[in-house]
Amino acid sequence: MILTSELANDIVERAMQIIHHNVNVINTDGIIVASGDKSRIGELHEIGLTVAQQGVPISIYDEDVEPQLVGKTHYAPGINTPIIVNGKVVFVVGVSGNPNEISRYAALAVLTAELLTKQAIKNREINWSRRFTDMLLIKCLDDEQIIDDSSYRHLASLYDFSGPRTPYLIQIRRLDGREDKFASCSCLQEILRRLAVELENDEVSLLEEDLMLLLSPQHDGALPYHQLIEQVCSERGRKMVSVKGLRAVNVCSMLKSLRFAKFCLLNSGHSLDCTKAGDVLSSAICIRPYRFLLDLIRDRLAHNKLSVELQDTIKTYMQQNLELQRTAQSLSIHRNTLKNRFKIIKEATGLDPDCIEDLMLLHFAFLDNGGDRKEM
């Protein structure tokens, strides 16, 4: 149904601001659903019903109103015009007054109604298109195999990648961490309502009741509208958790970025930046076969009396961008002592810190003590 209470009241308010005559909006059953005269709302408008049934305007003049009917029916002077969409009457606009005097005002009221109706239809089309796009985006995120050429082209036509975009996943949660989808959904709706004026159509997508995508053209590292979102969450007793994805240059890279960002969001209890190398490595080296390899490397040094110092040496060497002098200074040892430690590591593990591939394995092994990772 095109005619809603909101649209009907909007038509009456806008039209009466222009013409200063009473305006009625009448549904196809002849019931007045909005009026400048609030007492008439909900009552039957006989002429409006006839107009809705016949699909043609009807004007009532003073002489058409029989004296005995005055005050008993809504058979009163005025111009009643059907609003037609796709060949069908969707409602009737009535303007009270002598048709000889109000014809031009009635035309303005009808024009206002038609414009607002067209806008309502357009908004509805946009909303349906947006919902379709959001559904397609959700499916593509959940299943890499589902995106075909037509799906890709559709998404590419809706997102502006004339420049790189930064995706943010924003989830609304309870302060105590318990799940409450309905309340979180209400909070997210209020956030989107307040952002409606600011956001472009391609900047936001609703992925779940409590989860949305914000695709930003900014690249300064700060979440856009952070203060507004935090304010709404505070008002509703909620908290926001956000994950910043890698910058995307097209739909394909956006989907890849979002898949990993969603993984980070669902596997972390706090906000994080999914581009941090440590987080990537920590996740990657948890896979069982690699755990065996890294445990073996650690075991080779476990019984050495310099085990802790040797591990710190590798960590510091990486932190100092493989610069020997700076590493030695940071460890407060002589450069020759550093080279000697490298020799001990090589003899114990078979891995040479001077070889970049061997060094990376040592770095992975000593990234943490390996005891608090969960096997996958």
N, C-alpha and C positions, 0 to 999 in steps of 0.2 A: 504494500500500500504506500503510495507516494505521500498522501496527506497524513502528517503527524501533528500532534498537539503543538510541538515546537514550531513547525512550519506555519501552521494556521495562525498562531499568535504573532509570529514574526511578520506575516502578511498584514494583519490588522494594525500592528504597531507602526510598521513602515508606511503603509498607505495613509493612515490617519495623520501622520506627521506631515504629509504632503497636501492632503485635500481638506482636512478639518471637517469631514462629514463622517457619520457613523458607517463603519464597514463591518459586514458579516461574512464569515467563511462558513459555508454549508457543505456537509458531506453528501455523498450520492444517495443517502437515505433521507435527505431533507432535514437533518439535525444540525442546528447551529453549534459548531465546535469552537468558534472564537468570535468575539464581537467587542466593539467599543462599548456596548451596553452589556455589562457582565450579567445582568439579570436574564438576558435572553439565551445564554449559553445552555445547551442541553434540550432546548425546546424545538418543536417542529416548525419549519419554515415552509408553508404550503407551496408558495411560488418557487422557492429554491428546489423543492422536490420535482416540480414540473419541469423546470429548466434542466435538471440533471437527467430526467427521463427523456426529454425531447432533444437535448443538445443544442438548443438555440436560445439567444438572449430574450428575456421578457421584461418589458418596462411597464410599470404600474403608475398611472397618473392619478391626480387627486380625484378626478371625476369617476375613476374606475372603482373607487372604494365606496361601498354602500354604507350609509350612516349606521345602520343597525349592526354592522360587523366591526365597527371601530372598537378596539379594546378587547375583542373576543378572539381574533385570529391575528396572524402576522401578514394579513393581506393589506399592506401599507404601501404608499408611494415609494418608488425607488427603481433602480436598474439592477437586474440580476443577470450575470453573464457566466456561461460555463467555461471552465478552464479545461482544455482538451489536450491530451498527450497521446500520441500514436493513434489518433482517431477515436479515443475514448474519453468520455467526461470523467475527470478525476475529482473535481469538486466545483462549487459554484461560489462566485464572489458577488455579494449584494451591497449596493451603496444606497443609503436612505436619502430621500429627498425628491423633489419634483424633477422628473427626467428632463424637462425643458431647461432647467437651471443647472443640473449637475452632470450633464452628459460628458463634458470634457474632464470633470473630476473623476467620473466613473472610469473613463478610459485610462487615466493615470493609475487608478487602483488596480485595474485589470493588468496593465503593463507591469506594475510592481509584482503582482501575484505570479505572472508568467515568468518574469526574470528570476524570482526567488525559487520557483518550481524547477526551472531549468538548472539553477545552481544546485538545488537539492539532489536532482537526478545525477548531475555531474559528480557531486561529492560521493553519491552512492556508488557510481561506476568506479571512481577512484578507490573507494574503500574495498570494493570487491576485487579489483585488480591488485590492490596491495595485499589483501588476504591470500590471493592466489600466489603472488610472488613470495610471500612469507612461507606458505606451505611448501612451495617448490624449494626454497632455500633450506628449509628444515630437512627435507628429504635428501637433498644433495649433501648436507652436512653429515647426516646419519649414514648414508650409503654412497661411497665414492663411485659405484658402478651405475648409479641411476642417472647421472648427468649425461645426456646425449647432446648432439649438435643443436637440436631445436631448443632444448632447455637452456643450453649455454647462450644461444643467441638471444633468447627471451630475457635472461638475467642481464646480459651485456647491454641490452637496449634500455634497461631501467637504471643502471648505475653509471654515474659519470666518472670515467677513468681517463679524462683528458690530462689529469695529473695524478700522482700517487695518492692513495687514501690510507688512512690508518684506522683499522677496525678495533673497536673496544667492545668487549662483552661485559654487560652490567647486570648483576643479579641482586635482587632484593631479598634479604634474609631477616629472620627474627634475631633479636639481640642475643638470645640464649642459644641460638643455633638450631633450635627445633624447627621442623617443617610446618609451614602454615601458608599454603599456596593461595588461598582466597584473600587473606589480608595482604599478602605481598603483592598480589595482582591488583588490589585496590590502590596500594601505594604506587605501583608502577603506572597505573592509569592516571593518577594525579600528576605524576612526573611528566607524562606525555602530554597531558592537557596543558600544563604550564609551558611546555616546550613547543607547543603547536605553532606559535607565531614565529619562533626562531628557526625551526628545522625545515630543511628542504625534503621533498618526498623521498629522495633516494638515500637519506642519511640515517633513517631508523627502520628497523625491522623487529617485529615481535616474534621471538623464537619459542618461548614458553610463557606460562602465566606469570612467572617471576623473572624472566630473562629476556633482555633485548640487546640488539646489535646497534651500536652507534658508529657509523662510518664517517670519519672526520677528514676534511682536507688539511687539517693542521698537522704539523710534524714536530711540534716543540716539546713533546713528551707529556704534556698535561692533558688530563681528561677534560674535554669541553663540557661546560655547564656543571662542573663538579660541585660548585657551591650551591646551586639550585637543587641538585639531586640530593645532596647531603641535608639540605634544609627540609625537604619534603620527608625524607627518611626519619629525621629527628622528630618532626611533627607527628609521624605515624608510629613511632617507637620501633623503627626498623633500621637496619644498617645496609650499606651498599658494599658489594665486593666487585671489583672491576679487574679485568685482565686486558692489557694492551697487546694486540697482535702485531706481527711483522707488517710493515708497510706493503700494500698491495698495489699492483699496477694494472691488474685486470681481474675478471671474475675468477679465473682459475687460481691465481695466487691468493685472492681473498678467501676462497674456500679452504685452501690448504692452511692459511694463517688461522682461520677460525676453528678448524678442526683441532689444531694444537692448542689454541687459546682455550677452547672448551675443555680439553683434557686437563689443562693446568687449573682451570676454575673448579672442576669437579674433584680434583685430587689435592686441593690445597684449602686450608681453613682460613686463609688470609689473602689480602690483595698481593699480587706479584706481577712482575714484568716477564712475560714468557720468552723474551729474547735473551735472558741471561744465560750465558754459556754453562754456568754451574748447574742450573736447573735442568738444562738439556742433557748434560753429561750424567748427572745423578740418575735421571730416568733411564737413559740408554744403557748404562752399565749394570742396571739391576737385573737384566735378562740372565737367566740361570747359567747358560754355558759361559758367558763372559765373567760371571761371578767366580766360577771355578778357576779361570785363568788368573784373575786379579788376586784371588785368595792365595794362589800358588806363589805369585810374585811377592806378596807380603810375607808368606811363610819363609821364603828364602832369607829374609832379613830379620825374622822375628827373634832368632837366638843370638844375633850379633849384639855385642855390648853397646854398639853405636846405633842401634836400630832407630831410635827416636831421632837422633841427630841426622841420620841418613835420609829419613823421610822428610824432615824439615828442610834439608838441603835441596831436595827435588822441588818441594813446594815453593821455596824462596827463589830458586832458579827460574821457575815459570813466572812467578810474580814480577821478577826483575827483567822480564823479556829476554831471557837467555844471555844476559850480560854478566860475564864472569866477575869483573871487578866490583860491580854494584852488588852482586850476590854475596861475594866475600865480605864486603863492608857491612851488608845487612846482617850477616851471621856473626860478624865480629871475629872472623878467622882470616888467616893468610890465604892468598890465592893458591899457593902450593897445597895447602891443606884441603882446599876445595877440590883441586884436581885429584888429590889422593882419595877423597871420599868417592869421587866418581869411579875411581879404579876399584874400590872395595865393592861398590854397587854392581859393577860389571862382572866382577869375579863371582859374586854371590848369586846373581840372577841371570847372568848371560845377556843382560840388556845394557847397551852402551848409552849413557846420557848424552854423548856427543852426536848420536844418531837420532834424528828428529822422530822417526817412527818408534824407536825404542823408548825415547824420552816420553812420548805421549802415553805409552802403556804404563810407564812408571808413574806418570802424573795421574792417570785414571786410578791406579792402585792405591795411591796415597791421597786421593781427593778427600776421603775421610777414612775412618778406621774400618768401614765396611760392616760394622756390627749392627747398625741400626737401620739398614736398608731391608725392605721387604722383598722376598723373592716373587717373581711374576711368572 
